[in-house]
């Protein structure tokens, strides 16, 4: 199985947040609050321009900060120990939230399909304890295919799709 790593700079969500912030800031800069009325002059909302400016600043700064910090997540098999190693929120060569388990200690991988957000993935050890920091951010999609590939190499692992 291949190593997998994902960074914020390759994630469309953070670029989108930066873009939305820039659009709000640009719009608030070109719209004059005094002229922010409909043709009849009765429907005015001059307070929307400063709100748009603050929303743009917050969204833009949040997106830019995340892109500059560039946290990474991923997984790999440690060649020395054979353990599955995964990490989230890694900012440098080390650190972040990390977990590891040898495949012989994995009892079940549960893939939870969700229609409104990213599917969930849960990894359980032989005692039935869910492993922390292991989710869809640390493995490549499709998750079920990744889990089945792992179960082919270690047949005792049960893959459950919900």
PESUL-V251223 format. One line per field, one symbol per residue. ss: DSSP state (H for helix, E for strand, C for the rest). phi: phi as a letter, one per 20 degrees, with the letter a starting at -180 (. if undefined). Layout:
ss: ???
phi: ???
This chain:
ss: CCCEEEEHHHCHHHHHHHHHHHHHHHHHHHCCHHHCECCCCCCECCHHHHHHHHHHHHHHHHHHHHHHHCCEEEEEECCCCCEEEEEEEECCCCCCEEEEEEHHHEEEEEEECCCCCCCEEEEEECCCCECCCCCCCCCCCCHHHHHHHHHHHCCCCEEEEC
phi: .ffcbccffddfffffffffgffffffffeeegfdecfffneedbfffffffffffffffffffffffflfccrbadfffdmfedcbcledcfcnnecbbbfgfeedbcdddfcfebfgeccddefenefefmebffdcfeffffffffffffcfffedddd
